[in-house]
């Protein structure tokens, strides 16, 4: 969920915070941050523009 949000909006920290607040699963914070960073890097490497730009 956070990876898709981060890749489409290009806002990794908002994806992390939003997912943590919605799920309440704070034990998965590190994997969530890694997922968002990877999704952001892949989205930038593939090009294209974010949906809100």
PyMOL commands that set and color helices and strands:
alter all, ss='L'
color gray80, all
select helices_A, chain A and resi 2-9+12-23+26-46
alter helices_A, ss='H'
color red, helices_A
deselect
rebuild
show_as cartoon
